[in-house]
């Protein structure tokens, strides 16, 4: 295990080194060297240039993610529980999923303005579907004997949902959240691309206009870090949830 | 006194022969009945009908003088697999029938501790089901079925997946607990020796009908020696012949 980490580190150093060499022979406009990017990043972080943008993007991602995944989860429960609603709504769900949601971004800007609301809505819409899908299928595929057990124990629908279906479906639901987290970053950034003056996505567009490629790379790195932190956070929650009862299986 | 009565019970799916076909069956209070049959003979369906998990097409079931139309709070059910909730500890699993409806009281906790003690899992009460062996999981499932002191217990091949020695230990535990509480039991199995060893009455089921019923005349409490006695073996042989020939 430790050896793999070592190789991974060696690979990273090798890539950076290779990049540095190549960038030495190129214009900074096309491919800035890692050292230049790093300096830009550091400078921006120290003098607080990035702070407002980071906060803005983070806020959009987190709010969109919370809103979208909560609604997706709730709709998933309703559709998982009611066969009528599932059959009634699923064509619409499939249709709306087939629409490239990022292509709707201009429409949302039109509806919700250039402020934060439109980005949160786009992000929420993107996060909605992975949660919806995973929740619907997770709570439907509960062990039949366990359902019979709950019938035997005279549990009502609500109790069965809370004490059996949701906990049993949790691994699937959390897997949906993991997908949603990554998509949330995409949603927020695309929203900022299309309209906005604040946020890391807007900064990328601005740096293109200013022909400041190192700034663009610095913003990309920040976005990657945000995405990775959020992903790790969900992964951590997932592991915490599974820990007590998956212990034996992991050995 | 008749405790569980099945009257002309029929259940089936349209277009096929009925799975349960006109079953007439009674169990007296405190008796241990085994229902023996090959897989696919309708015994699990019959058990679910008796427990109120399925509704019969024809006929009726009476449990303790009340007609069964839905699962009765007086009855406990042990499934083929332990069906424990992996995210709850052993103790929480045992208390589940209580905690679903109200907050477990001190008395419930005591009873759960007593049951865990009886099945020898006191030391494991704060562990999770996946950390237990198959036999231990079956024991927890048994304790869970008994937490509310059911007067009637339905068991659907609960020990089928266990090794012979563990199965014998669990049979002992089951007999001990049921005897203590004077529980009436309907136990489904395909294991002839298990049926004879456990029960006061054995019935054989085939193609949805009960084709044979006999009282088991063995002393109680059962001992290991009984398993190798001549009466026991003769009884097993008779049942074996009935099961393979399809008629008594």
Contacts between the chains, C-beta under 8 A, distances in Angstrom:
chain1	res1	chain2	res2	distance
A	143	B	83	6.9
A	145	B	79	4.7
A	145	B	80	7.0
A	145	B	81	5.9
A	145	B	83	4.8
A	146	B	83	5.0
A	146	B	85	7.5
A	148	B	48	7.7
A	148	B	53	5.7
A	148	B	77	7.7
A	148	B	79	7.0
A	149	B	77	7.1
A	149	B	79	6.5
A	149	B	83	5.0
A	150	B	100	7.8
A	151	B	53	6.1
A	151	B	71	5.8
A	152	B	51	6.6
A	152	B	53	6.7
A	152	B	71	4.7
A	152	B	75	7.5
A	152	B	76	7.8
A	152	B	77	4.5
A	153	B	71	7.8
A	153	B	96	7.1
A	153	B	97	5.0
A	153	B	100	5.6
A	154	B	70	7.9
A	154	B	71	6.1
A	154	B	73	6.2
A	154	B	100	7.9
A	154	B	101	7.6
A	155	B	100	5.2
A	159	B	100	5.5
A	163	B	85	7.7
A	163	B	96	7.7
A	163	B	100	6.3
A	164	B	85	7.2
A	167	B	85	7.0
A	167	B	87	5.0
A	168	B	85	7.7
A	168	B	87	8.0
A	170	B	87	7.5
A	241	B	87	7.9
A	244	B	87	7.3
A	244	B	128	5.1
A	245	B	86	4.2
A	245	B	87	5.7
A	245	B	128	4.2
A	245	B	129	6.9
A	245	B	130	5.0
A	245	B	131	7.8
A	246	B	130	6.9
A	247	B	128	7.3
A	247	B	130	7.1
A	247	B	131	6.4
A	248	B	130	4.7
A	248	B	131	5.1
A	249	B	130	6.4
